[in-house]
Amino acid sequence: MPRLLSFLLLALLLGERAAEAARMPDQQTLSPSQAQEFTATADLTETGTALEPTPPTEATGHARPGDSAKPGAPSQEHAGDRAVNQAGEHAGDQAAPEDQSARDSAAAIISGSRKPGIIEHQLVRDQSGGPVVNISYPSVGSKQIDSDIRQWVTGIATAFEQSCSNGTFTAGAGLDGERPPYELWGSYSVTTPSPAGLSITFEVWTYSGGAHGNLDVMTLNYSLLTGQRLGLVDLFEDPDAALHLMSTWSYKELSRRLGGMRQEQMLRTGLNPVPENFASLTLTPQGVRINFQPYQVAPWAAGAQKVDMPLDQLLPASPLLRLWGR
């Protein structure tokens, strides 16, 4: 009995100590080091969603040791993404003027335009057994001007097709062995002497057999104030005086430029002061560019000739100065 009683007392004592030990975690306090680690983790968790992006200079793309082991800490990969995005936004906001200009030029190219506000179009006709026509032309945002440009380009294409269908055209291999022998290709450039004027210069290449093709340089000049297409009589109050001034100026310039390829008779014939010899005028901010056709003033080998004439030299013909912003 005494031994049995001793065992019972020992069992009761051990049970009370076990119960006391079970209650101890609820009552114990954290050590200083444990409390510091828990507080740091809690701070990261609370500020994780409001954490400002890491400055660009700190974005490395690599996680700091221990970051991924802390519950609630933001992912370093995501923070790096935010830093890179922020760096890109700041770079865009602080772009230098030349960078902005480069972006504008790139946007113009992507949108199909040669310069902002001008959209490029193409007229393409390529039927089996018929001539190939491919003309690039612009629209400038004026309904009247755009309609006139489109009608003019369509007229050029139709006239070429009609000339090819007069009974002498036969399908066959072209210069590359595959294309029809008759082709027309057109490109353009745009100049603006001022916000009041617009000049479109077309270079139209045609091939209808022979040793080489043919080139025609043609221009369309417009008033952006009225939308009207302008001819010689619209550009100058005294068109006859303008013809003589341009003839004299061009003779001096071409005689000096052509050198050994200068042919006096060709010059005198091609520079005779008549409207058809000066039908292709490009308006520039400085004055007028006179475009001559191949063989008009020089041999084919000399290329198409262009002469720039300052506006001041044309003042005796009373040019429409507001087209040049004067």
MARKOLDO-949800 format. One record per residue: residue in one letter; x, y, z of N, C-alpha, C in turn. Coordinates in steps of 0.02 Angstrom, whole numbers, padded with zeros to 5 digits, always signed. Each point is the difference from the previous one (the first is absolute). Example, Ala and Ser with C-alpha at 12.3 -4.5 7.8 and 13.67 -1.06 7.14 Angstrom:
a+00660-00284+00390-00045+00059+00000+00045+00060+00000s-00018+00053-00036+00042+00059+00003-00039+00055+00037
//
This chain:
m+00041-00061+00000-00041+00061+00000+00043+00064+00000p+00049+00003+00045+00041+00062-00001+00032+00011-00068r+00025-00056-00034+00031+00008-00066-00051+00022-00050l-00060-00027+00001-00053+00019-00047-00019+00073+00010l-00003+00022+00063-00017+00070+00014+00055+00046-00026s+00062-00023+00007+00055+00042-00026-00004+00009-00075f-00017-00055-00035-00008+00004-00073-00056+00048-00020l-00055-00002+00039-00057+00044-00016+00020+00073+00010l+00034+00013+00057+00022+00070+00012+00048+00024-00054l+00047-00045-00022+00046+00018-00053-00036+00015-00066a-00050-00041-00015-00039+00010-00061-00036+00066+00001l-00030+00018+00057-00036+00064+00005+00048+00059-00009l+00061-00007+00031+00048+00054-00005+00023+00010-00073l+00015-00055-00034+00020+00005-00070-00055+00030-00044g-00063-00019+00016-00056+00028-00040-00007+00074+00009e+00009+00026+00063-00005+00072+00011+00055+00038-00037r+00063-00030+00002+00055+00034-00037-00011+00000-00075a-00029-00055-00026-00014-00002-00073-00052+00052-00019a-00050+00007+00043-00052+00051-00015+00028+00069+00003e+00045+00012+00049+00031+00066+00006+00044+00015-00061a+00036-00052-00022+00043+00009-00060-00041+00014-00061a-00059-00029-00005-00043+00011-00058-00027+00071-00002r-00006+00031+00061-00026+00069+00002+00054+00052-00010m+00062-00017+00003+00054+00048-00002+00006+00038-00067p-00009-00029-00063+00006+00039-00062-00046+00059-00003d-00058-00004+00029-00047+00056-00002+00022+00057+00043q+00045-00014+00047+00018+00051+00047+00071+00025-00010q+00040-00036-00044+00070+00019-00007+00007+00063-00043t+00055+00037+00007+00015+00060-00039+00057-00013-00048l+00003+00041-00055+00053-00009-00050+00065+00028+00025s+00054-00031-00021+00066+00027+00015+00011+00063-00041p+00045+00044+00019+00011+00062-00038+00015-00012-00073s+00040-00051-00017+00017-00014-00070-00061-00025-00038q-00040-00042+00033-00060-00026-00032-00050+00057-00013a-00007+00045+00049-00047+00056-00008+00021+00045-00057q+00065+00013-00009+00025+00042-00055-00014-00031-00067e+00011-00065-00007-00012-00033-00064-00074+00001-00016f-00043-00011+00046-00072+00000-00013-00024+00069-00020t+00026+00052+00034-00021+00068-00017+00022+00018-00071a+00060-00018-00019+00023+00014-00068-00043-00034-00051t-00018-00061+00012-00042-00036-00047-00069+00032-00005a-00027+00021+00057-00066+00032+00000+00002+00066-00038d+00054+00039+00007+00005+00063-00035+00001-00010-00075l+00037-00049-00023+00002-00014-00072-00068-00021-00025t-00034-00039+00039-00066-00024-00021-00049+00057-00006e+00002+00047+00049-00048+00054+00000+00014+00050-00057t+00064+00009-00018+00016+00050-00051+00011-00031-00069g-00011-00064-00006+00015-00033-00063-00040+00029-00057t-00064+00014+00009-00041+00025-00056+00012+00073-00013a+00025+00036+00051+00012+00071-00009+00073+00016-00011l+00041-00051-00010+00071+00009-00009+00014+00038-00064e+00037+00055+00005+00015+00038-00059+00050-00038-00043p-00004+00009-00067+00046-00037-00044+00072+00014+00017t+00041-00051-00007+00071+00008+00011+00029+00049-00050p+00041+00048+00021+00030+00046-00049+00037-00038-00054p+00002+00028-00062+00031-00035-00056+00072-00022+00015t+00036+00042+00036+00070-00017+00013+00007-00060+00045e-00054-00018+00034+00004-00056+00046-00028-00064-00031a-00029+00004-00057-00029-00059-00031+00055-00043-00030t+00009-00059+00028+00054-00043-00024-00025-00063-00032g-00062-00019+00015-00027-00061-00028+00016-00061+00042h+00037+00010+00056+00017-00056+00044-00031+00012+00068a-00026-00054+00032-00029+00006+00066+00054+00006+00052r-00012+00042+00051+00047+00006+00056-00006-00062+00044p+00056-00021+00029-00002-00060+00042-00050+00007+00056g-00043-00051+00008-00048-00001+00055-00066+00032-00016d-00005+00039-00054-00063+00033-00016-00055-00051-00012s+00016-00052-00039-00051-00047-00018-00022-00042+00059a+00039+00000+00055-00018-00041+00058-00046+00036+00047k-00010+00065-00011-00042+00038+00045-00072+00000-00024p-00047-00026+00042-00069-00001-00022-00026+00070-00008g-00035+00013-00054-00030+00065-00012+00045+00049-00035a+00064-00015-00008+00045+00046-00034-00015+00000-00074p+00002+00059-00033-00016+00004-00071+00052-00037-00041s-00021-00029-00056+00045-00036-00043+00050+00047-00031q+00064-00016+00001+00052+00042-00029-00009+00004-00076e-00024-00053-00031-00011+00001-00072-00052+00053-00018h-00055+00003+00039-00052+00050-00014+00026+00069+00014a+00038+00008+00055+00027+00066+00014+00047+00022-00055g+00040-00046-00026+00044+00018-00056-00038+00020-00061d-00056-00035-00014-00042+00019-00058-00026+00070+00008r-00022+00017+00061-00026+00068+00011+00055+00051-00010a+00061-00017+00024+00055+00047-00007+00017+00011-00073v+00001-00053-00040+00015+00007-00071-00054+00041-00035n-00063-00013+00015-00054+00038-00031+00006+00074+00019q+00015+00012+00065+00006+00069+00022+00058+00034-00036a+00055-00037-00009+00058+00029-00035-00019+00017-00071g-00039-00043-00033-00021+00013-00069-00044+00061-00004e-00046+00008+00050-00045+00057+00000+00040+00064+00010h+00048-00001+00048+00040+00060+00011+00041+00016-00061a+00026-00050-00034+00040+00013-00060-00042+00032-00054g-00063-00022-00006-00044+00029-00049-00017+00072+00017d-00011+00013+00067-00018+00067+00020+00057+00049-00009q+00062-00025+00006+00057+00044-00002+00038-00005-00066a-00033-00025-00053+00034-00010-00064+00025+00066-00027a+00058-00002-00030+00029+00059-00030-00039+00019-00062p+00002+00063-00021-00037+00022-00060+00017-00041-00061e+00065-00019-00009+00017-00039-00059-00031-00070+00003d-00007-00027+00061-00032-00065+00007-00074+00005-00019q-00032+00054+00022-00070+00010-00017-00009+00007-00075s+00046+00036-00032-00003+00008-00072+00008-00067-00035a+00046-00041+00026+00010-00066-00030-00062-00043+00007r-00034+00005+00057-00061-00039+00009-00054+00025-00047d-00005+00067-00009-00049+00027-00047+00013-00025-00071s+00063-00001-00019+00017-00024-00067-00017-00074-00007a+00015-00038+00052-00016-00071-00003-00075-00011-00004a-00039+00041+00038-00073-00007-00003-00026+00017-00069a+00031+00049-00033-00020+00018-00068+00011-00057-00048i+00059-00033+00007+00015-00056-00044-00047-00057+00011i-00013-00016+00065-00045-00056+00015-00070+00013-00026s-00022+00062+00005-00068+00015-00023-00005+00007-00076g+00057-00004-00035-00001+00003-00073+00006+00070-00028s+00020+00047+00040+00004+00068-00024+00072+00023-00004r+00012+00049-00044+00067+00028-00006+00014+00051+00054k-00050+00034+00024+00007+00049+00053-00067+00005+00036p+00000+00025+00062-00062+00003+00038-00053+00039-00037g-00062-00025-00001-00056+00033-00033-00009-00020-00072i+00047-00038-00028-00005-00022-00070+00000-00076-00001i-00051-00029-00031-00008-00072-00003+00013-00023-00072e+00038-00054-00006+00017-00026-00066-00050-00052-00023h-00016+00002-00064-00045-00048-00032+00035-00028-00062q-00028-00054-00026+00027-00030-00061-00057-00019-00047l+00009+00015-00062-00044-00023-00053+00037-00056-00036v-00026-00060+00003+00033-00058-00029-00048-00035-00049r+00024-00009-00061-00037-00037-00050+00048-00050-00032d-00015-00063+00007+00046-00052-00023-00040-00060-00024q-00032+00008-00057-00041-00054-00027+00043-00043-00048s-00016-00063-00001+00037-00046-00042-00004+00021-00074g+00057+00005-00031+00002+00019-00071-00005+00074-00012g-00007+00040+00052-00007+00072-00008+00059+00037+00030p+00002+00066-00006+00055+00039+00028-00002+00000+00076v+00057+00011+00030+00006+00005+00072+00002+00074+00019v-00044+00019+00047-00003+00069+00023+00006+00000+00076n+00046+00039+00025+00009+00006+00072+00021+00072+00016i-00047+00039+00026+00013+00071+00013-00013+00014+00074s+00049+00027+00034-00009+00024+00069-00021+00073-00002y-00047+00018+00043-00023+00069+00003-00024+00016+00070p-00001+00064+00019-00018+00018+00068-00072+00025+00006s-00025+00000+00061-00058+00040+00019+00022+00045+00056v-00026+00062+00001+00027+00051+00046-00052+00024+00049g-00059-00029+00000-00051+00019+00048-00049+00053-00024s+00006+00021-00062-00047+00047-00030-00042-00038-00051k-00066-00001+00011-00043-00039-00044+00007+00021-00073q+00003+00065-00012+00005+00026-00069+00067-00019-00031i+00055+00010+00037+00066-00015-00027+00008-00075-00010d-00021-00039+00049+00008-00073-00004-00039-00029-00059s-00059+00027-00012-00040-00023-00057+00034+00017-00066d+00031+00060-00004+00033+00020-00062+00062-00043-00012i+00038-00015+00053+00059-00042-00008-00020-00070-00024r-00052-00027+00030-00023-00067-00018-00023-00003-00073q-00037+00051-00023-00023+00002-00069+00059+00007-00048w+00049+00040+00019+00058+00009-00043+00039-00065-00008v+00012-00035+00056+00037-00063-00002-00039-00052-00041t-00065-00004+00010-00042-00047-00038+00004+00016-00075g+00000+00063-00017+00004+00020-00070+00066-00020-00032i+00055+00006+00038+00065-00021-00026+00000-00075-00014a-00027-00039+00047-00001-00073-00008-00044-00021-00059t-00058+00032-00006-00046-00018-00055+00029+00018-00067a+00032+00059-00005+00030+00020-00063+00055-00048-00021f+00040-00024+00047+00052-00048-00016-00029-00066-00024e-00052-00023+00034-00032-00063-00021-00030+00006-00070q-00029+00057-00014-00029+00009-00067+00054+00002-00053s+00057+00029+00015+00054+00001-00049+00028-00069-00012c-00008-00044+00050+00024-00069-00007-00050-00045-00036s-00061+00022-00005-00052-00042-00030-00021+00024-00069n+00045+00035-00034-00017+00027-00066+00014-00050-00056g+00013-00063+00018+00011-00051-00051+00072-00021-00008t+00046+00038+00028+00071-00017-00007+00027-00038+00060f-00041-00004+00053+00024-00033+00061-00008-00075-00007t+00053-00038+00014-00003-00073+00003+00034-00023+00064a-00033-00045+00035+00028-00025+00063+00064-00037-00013g+00047+00005+00044+00063-00034-00007+00045+00014+00059a+00060-00025-00003+00046+00008+00056+00027+00071+00001g+00007+00026+00062+00028+00066+00008+00074-00004+00014l+00026+00051+00033+00072+00002+00014+00021-00057+00046d-00045-00021+00046+00018-00053+00046-00020-00069-00025g-00026-00003-00062-00019-00064-00029-00069-00024+00020e-00035+00037+00045-00065-00023+00023-00055+00052-00009r+00019+00063+00007-00051+00053-00002-00018+00018-00072p-00060+00029-00009-00018+00025-00066+00048+00057-00020p+00008+00013-00064+00048+00050-00022-00020+00072+00018y-00064+00012+00011-00022+00069+00014-00011+00008+00075e+00034+00049+00029-00006+00013+00072+00001+00074+00014l-00035+00020+00053+00000+00069+00023+00008-00001+00076w+00050+00035+00024+00013+00005+00072+00005+00074+00019g-00036+00020+00051+00000+00070+00021+00016+00008+00074s+00043+00048+00016+00015+00019+00069-00008+00075+00006y+00003+00025+00061-00013+00071+00011+00042+00026+00058s+00005+00066+00003+00028+00035+00058-00043+00062+00013v-00001+00022+00062-00043+00056+00020+00043+00056+00029t-00012+00061-00022+00032+00059+00030-00054+00051+00018t+00015+00039+00051-00047+00052+00021+00039+00066+00006p-00010+00046-00046+00035+00064+00003-00019+00040+00062s-00061-00013+00025-00025+00032+00062-00063-00038+00019p-00030+00016+00057-00064-00032+00018-00056+00014-00049a+00011+00047-00047-00053+00018-00048+00006-00037-00065g+00056-00035-00013+00011-00031-00065+00023-00072+00006l-00011-00037-00054+00019-00070-00003+00021-00018-00070s+00055-00037-00006+00025-00021-00065+00013-00075+00002i-00027-00037-00050+00012-00072-00005+00035-00012-00066t+00059-00030+00004+00040-00014-00060-00001-00075-00013f-00026-00019-00058-00004-00070-00019+00056-00016-00049e+00031-00058+00010+00046-00028-00050-00032-00064-00026v-00017+00000-00063-00037-00055-00031+00045-00034-00051w+00016-00063+00015+00041-00040-00045-00045-00046-00041t+00012-00001-00065-00039-00045-00044+00049-00040-00043y-00020-00061-00015+00039-00042-00044-00046-00032-00051s+00016+00010-00063-00040-00029-00054+00046-00030-00053g+00056-00028+00023+00048-00029-00046+00058+00048-00012g+00051-00025-00030+00057+00041-00017+00057-00009+00049a+00051+00041-00007+00061-00007+00040-00011+00020+00073h-00043+00047+00012-00013+00022+00069-00071+00029+00003g-00022+00011+00060-00066+00029+00009+00001+00075-00009n-00056+00031+00016-00007+00073-00006-00020+00029+00068l+00022+00061+00012-00016+00034+00062-00036+00065-00015d-00054+00012+00036-00035+00064-00002-00004+00028+00070v+00019+00063+00008-00004+00034+00064-00058+00050-00004m-00051-00011+00041-00060+00040-00001-00016+00025+00070t-00029+00059+00004-00015+00030+00065-00073+00021+00005l-00025-00001+00061-00065+00027+00018+00010+00050+00056n-00021+00062-00011+00007+00052+00050-00069+00022+00024y-00006+00010+00065-00065+00017+00030+00006+00057+00050s-00054+00037+00005-00008+00047+00054-00036-00035+00057l+00030-00002+00058-00033-00031+00057-00052+00046+00031l-00003+00061-00024-00051+00047+00024-00066-00010-00037t+00004-00016-00065-00060-00007-00040-00012-00071-00025g+00052-00041+00000-00005-00068-00027+00007-00001-00075q+00015+00056-00032+00004+00005-00073+00068-00026-00025r-00002-00037-00057+00062-00017-00033+00025+00061-00038l+00065+00012+00004+00028+00062-00027+00043-00014-00061g-00013+00038-00053+00041-00002-00060+00044+00061-00004l+00036+00006-00055+00047+00056-00008-00036+00067+00007v-00060+00005-00029-00036+00064+00002-00026+00016+00069d-00004-00052+00044-00021+00012+00069+00058+00018+00045l+00060-00023-00018+00059+00012+00041+00029+00070-00011f-00010+00027-00060+00029+00064-00017-00052+00045-00032e+00001+00063+00020-00044+00049-00032+00022+00014-00071d+00065-00007-00013+00027+00010-00067+00035-00064-00021p-00037-00050-00024+00031-00064-00017+00052+00005-00056d-00010+00045-00048+00049+00008-00054+00067+00023+00027a-00002+00047+00046+00062+00024+00031+00033-00057+00040a-00041-00042+00033+00027-00057+00038+00035-00049-00047l-00029-00013-00058+00031-00045-00048+00068+00025-00023h+00005+00064-00016+00063+00027-00023+00052+00000+00056l-00021+00015+00061+00046+00000+00056+00027-00071+00013m-00044-00050-00001+00021-00069+00011+00044-00025-00057s-00015+00021-00061+00040-00021-00057+00071+00026+00005t+00007+00064+00016+00066+00030+00005+00040-00030+00057w-00032-00008+00058+00034-00028+00058+00023-00072-00013s-00044-00040-00030+00016-00070-00013+00056-00007-00050y+00001+00043-00050+00053-00003-00051+00069+00010+00032k+00005+00049+00045+00063+00013+00034+00020-00059+00044e-00047-00026+00038+00015-00055+00046+00020-00064-00037l-00038-00017-00052+00013-00063-00036+00063+00005-00043s+00014+00058-00028+00061+00008-00039+00061-00012+00043r-00002+00024+00061+00056-00010+00046+00003-00072+00024r-00057-00030+00014-00002-00067+00030+00017-00056-00049l-00026+00004-00060+00007-00056-00047+00071-00008-00027g+00036+00053-00005+00069-00005-00023+00006-00031-00069g+00037-00056-00006+00011-00032-00064-00062-00033-00029m-00052-00009+00040-00062-00031-00025-00049+00053-00024r+00021+00062+00002-00044+00054-00021-00009-00001-00076q-00064+00002-00021-00017+00004-00071-00041+00063-00011e+00028+00047-00035-00030+00066-00006-00070-00002-00030q-00008-00038-00053-00066-00002-00032-00053-00030+00046m+00019-00052+00036-00047-00031+00047-00018+00049+00055l+00048+00038+00025-00014+00049+00052-00048+00054-00025r+00014+00026-00059-00041+00055-00025-00072-00023-00015t-00005-00061-00026-00068-00026-00014-00037-00015+00064g+00034-00034+00047-00033-00020+00061-00014+00056+00049l+00035+00057-00010-00009+00057+00044-00037+00057-00033n-00029-00013-00057-00041+00050-00032-00056+00021+00049p-00010+00064+00013-00047+00022+00051-00073-00010-00020v-00020-00063-00002-00070-00017-00014-00025-00045+00057p-00065+00000+00014-00027-00036+00059+00019-00074+00002e+00001-00035-00058+00013-00072+00002+00071-00016+00023n+00047+00046-00009+00068-00012+00023+00009+00011+00075f-00047+00034+00030+00003+00015+00072-00065-00021+00035a-00024-00059-00021-00063-00025+00027+00008-00036+00066s+00062-00019+00017+00012-00038+00062+00039+00043+00049l-00037+00035+00043+00030+00044+00050-00016-00026+00070t+00051-00007+00040-00009-00019+00070+00011+00061+00044l-00049+00014+00043+00006+00057+00045+00040-00021+00061t+00053+00037+00016+00043-00014+00057-00002+00060+00047p+00022-00009+00062+00001+00058+00045+00044+00057-00025q+00051-00016-00041+00046+00051-00025-00023+00031-00066g-00045-00033-00036-00021+00026-00065-00033-00053-00042v+00031-00014-00059-00029-00047-00048+00054-00049-00024r-00018-00063-00005+00044-00049-00032-00029-00016-00069i+00039+00011-00051-00023-00012-00069+00023-00070-00021n-00047-00043-00015+00015-00069-00019-00003-00007-00076f+00054-00025-00030+00002-00011-00071-00003-00075-00015q-00031-00018-00055-00007-00069-00019+00065-00025-00033p+00013-00065+00002+00058-00027-00036-00003+00019-00074y+00056+00016-00028+00007+00021-00070-00024+00071-00012q-00029+00034+00051-00024+00067-00012+00057+00051-00004v+00047-00005+00046+00055+00048+00001+00068-00034+00001a+00001-00068+00003+00063-00036+00004-00010-00072-00023p+00052-00035-00020-00006-00070-00020-00025-00044+00058w-00024-00059-00017-00024-00047+00050+00054-00016+00051a+00061-00006-00023+00055-00018+00045+00012+00052+00054a-00021+00062-00012+00009+00054+00050-00053-00003+00054g-00053-00040-00010-00053-00005+00049-00049+00057-00004a-00055-00007+00036-00050+00054+00002+00029+00060+00037q-00007+00058-00029+00029+00061+00028-00052+00039+00041k+00024+00027+00056-00042+00042+00043+00039+00063+00017v-00034+00056-00002+00031+00064+00015-00039+00035+00054d+00034+00020+00054-00032+00039+00054+00009+00074-00013m-00055+00036+00006+00001+00073-00013-00029+00035+00061p+00039+00047+00030-00024+00036+00059-00062+00042-00016l-00044+00005+00049-00061+00039-00010+00015+00073-00016d+00053+00026+00029+00016+00071-00012+00014+00013-00074q+00026-00049-00036+00014+00009-00071-00064+00000-00042l-00056-00021+00031-00064-00003-00036-00046+00058+00018l+00022+00044+00043-00044+00054+00023-00025+00045-00057p+00039+00012-00053-00027+00041-00055-00062-00030-00033a-00012-00066+00008-00059-00032-00029-00059+00000+00049s+00009+00032+00057-00053+00005+00050-00028-00068+00020p+00041-00041+00033-00026-00065+00024-00051+00009+00055l-00041-00052+00010-00050+00001+00053+00036-00013+00066l+00023+00054+00032+00046-00005+00056-00029-00036+00060r-00065+00001+00008-00028-00032+00060+00011-00076-00001l+00012-00029-00060+00015-00070-00003+00067-00016+00033w+00044+00050+00004+00065-00007+00032+00000+00032+00071g-00058+00016+00023-00006+00029+00067+00025+00072+00005r-00003+00036-00054+00023+00069+00001-00058+00048-00012
//
